[in-house]
Amino acid sequence: DAKTTQPNSMESNEEEPVHLPCNHSTISGTDYIHWYRQLPSQGPEYVIHGLTSNVNNRMASLAIAEDRKSSTLILHRATLRDAAVYYCILTTDPTSGTYKYIFGTGTRLKVLA
Amino acid sequence: DTGVSQDPRHKITKRGQNVTFRCDPISEHNRLYWYRQTLGQGPEFLTYFQNEAQLEKSRLLSDRFSAERPKGSFSTLEIQRTEQGDSAMYLCASSLWGSNYNQPQHFGDGTRLSIL
């Protein structure tokens, strides 16, 4: 299973944009990039996912490098409720196989008021 | 969409006892996953079902662990003869899978197991 590397922690000021990086140098052509976040005492929450093109949704944007060896989750205006552990996960072709998630230790985001 | 629900939220038991957790997935989801999470770590895959069939088990799932999903609806995870090392958060997730699509997994809030 392809691995991801994320910084252990990051800090941001409230209402400022946050860029959370993820390196996945061994990504294969069929691997999707998923981002989840986990608040204390809750299960992981889906944020966004993509394959090659940049993606936007109501929660965040996902910027994927042209060579796909890295990606960045962008929170456009951080709020205190965005403080969580953010996981970058690679998944193999979701239409076949187990499609299990391999979590790393994630990035703990601290938002300062 | 009522989300994935897990019961109980917390379970405290003595070493050597058996425990059973329940997961109710989102109703139309045909895939159901179990993960285990220890403090400071990301969740680790344990097993998954497609409908009622258990299709893969991690080597983390020792023979003291058993999971079922009768009728392809709710699932149970049982741990027999619990050990200190079983203390963790047990997470359930579900997703809708088809031959040409697979939606992201939706997670419940977990069952936290503490072994005394």
Interface residues (C-beta under 8 A of the other chain):
Chain A: H34 Y36 S41 Q42 G43 P44 E45 Y46 H49 V85 Y87 P94 T95 T98 Y99 K100 Y101 I102 F103 G104 T105 G106
Chain B: V4 R31 Y33 Y35 G40 Q41 G42 P43 E44 F45 Y48 L55 E56 L91 A93 S95 W97 G98 S99 N100 Y101 N102 P104 Q105 H106 F107 G108 D109 G110
